[in-house]
Amino acid sequence: MPIRWPAQLVCALAAAACASQSSPQECKDVCRREAVCVELEAERGPGAEEQNRFDQSECVAACTALQRDPRGKELVARHVECAAKAGDDCEALLACD
């Protein structure tokens, strides 16, 4: 599990599943973007890759599961909104909760 796994996972899942109009595609999109950002961060220095493992398929699965729960949907919607505001800024995206 990555060091940021709880925050990233909850954010990705919350963002993708929270809104009533959210879809599994939103989960996939947010998790894909987060995976890219984590990979870029891992390239910054030795040891970073080990600390920042990110399993995109686990992220999508967790996000989809959160969408089934009313509170989870709220978390996912909030995360999706944060991810949208972050745009291409990886630092902002990874800071989403």
ZADREN-723194 format. One line per 3 residues: number of its first residue (from 0); their letters; for each residue x, y, z of C-alpha. Coordinates in nm, 2 decimals. Layout:
BEGIN
NUM = a = X/Y/Z ~ ...
END
This chain:
BEGIN
0 = mpi = 0.00/0.00/0.00 ~ 0.13/0.35/-0.08 ~ 0.20/0.60/0.19
3 = rwp = -0.08/0.82/0.05 ~ -0.31/0.53/-0.03 ~ -0.58/0.63/0.21
6 = aql = -0.60/0.99/0.11 ~ -0.56/0.92/-0.26 ~ -0.79/0.63/-0.26
9 = vca = -1.06/0.81/-0.06 ~ -1.02/1.11/-0.28 ~ -1.03/0.92/-0.61
12 = laa = -1.32/0.71/-0.50 ~ -1.51/1.00/-0.34 ~ -1.45/1.22/-0.64
15 = aac = -1.56/0.96/-0.89 ~ -1.86/0.82/-0.70 ~ -1.99/1.10/-0.50
18 = asq = -2.21/1.28/-0.74 ~ -2.55/1.14/-0.82 ~ -2.45/1.16/-1.18
21 = ssp = -2.11/1.00/-1.13 ~ -2.01/0.70/-1.33 ~ -1.76/0.43/-1.33
24 = qec = -1.58/0.62/-1.61 ~ -1.52/0.91/-1.36 ~ -1.35/0.66/-1.13
27 = kdv = -1.13/0.54/-1.41 ~ -1.04/0.89/-1.52 ~ -0.95/1.02/-1.17
30 = crr = -0.76/0.70/-1.08 ~ -0.57/0.72/-1.42 ~ -0.47/1.08/-1.36
33 = eav = -0.36/1.00/-1.00 ~ -0.16/0.70/-1.12 ~ 0.02/0.93/-1.37
36 = cve = 0.10/1.19/-1.10 ~ 0.23/0.92/-0.86 ~ 0.45/0.78/-1.13
39 = lea = 0.58/1.13/-1.21 ~ 0.65/1.19/-0.84 ~ 0.83/0.85/-0.82
42 = erg = 1.07/0.96/-1.09 ~ 1.18/1.25/-0.88 ~ 1.42/1.06/-0.66
45 = pga = 1.55/0.73/-0.53 ~ 1.32/0.55/-0.30 ~ 1.02/0.76/-0.40
48 = eeq = 0.88/0.48/-0.62 ~ 0.87/0.24/-0.33 ~ 0.69/0.49/-0.11
51 = nrf = 0.44/0.59/-0.37 ~ 0.31/0.27/-0.51 ~ -0.03/0.32/-0.66
54 = dqs = -0.25/0.04/-0.79 ~ -0.48/0.20/-1.05 ~ -0.71/-0.11/-1.06
57 = ecv = -0.75/-0.11/-0.68 ~ -0.83/0.26/-0.69 ~ -1.11/0.20/-0.95
60 = aac = -1.25/-0.09/-0.76 ~ -1.25/0.10/-0.44 ~ -1.41/0.41/-0.61
63 = tal = -1.68/0.19/-0.76 ~ -1.75/0.03/-0.43 ~ -1.78/0.37/-0.26
66 = qrd = -2.04/0.47/-0.52 ~ -2.27/0.21/-0.37 ~ -2.29/0.39/-0.04
69 = prg = -2.46/0.72/0.02 ~ -2.17/0.86/0.23 ~ -1.92/0.71/-0.01
72 = kel = -2.09/0.88/-0.30 ~ -2.05/1.21/-0.12 ~ -1.68/1.15/-0.07
75 = var = -1.63/1.05/-0.43 ~ -1.82/1.35/-0.56 ~ -1.61/1.59/-0.35
78 = hve = -1.30/1.42/-0.48 ~ -1.41/1.44/-0.84 ~ -1.48/1.81/-0.80
81 = caa = -1.13/1.86/-0.64 ~ -0.97/1.67/-0.92 ~ -1.15/1.87/-1.18
84 = kag = -1.03/2.19/-1.02 ~ -0.67/2.06/-1.00 ~ -0.66/2.01/-1.37
87 = ddc = -0.31/1.91/-1.48 ~ -0.15/2.02/-1.15 ~ -0.03/1.69/-0.99
90 = eal = 0.05/1.85/-0.66 ~ -0.31/1.98/-0.63 ~ -0.46/1.66/-0.75
93 = lac = -0.26/1.44/-0.50 ~ -0.36/1.69/-0.23 ~ -0.73/1.62/-0.29
96 = d = -0.91/1.44/-0.01
END
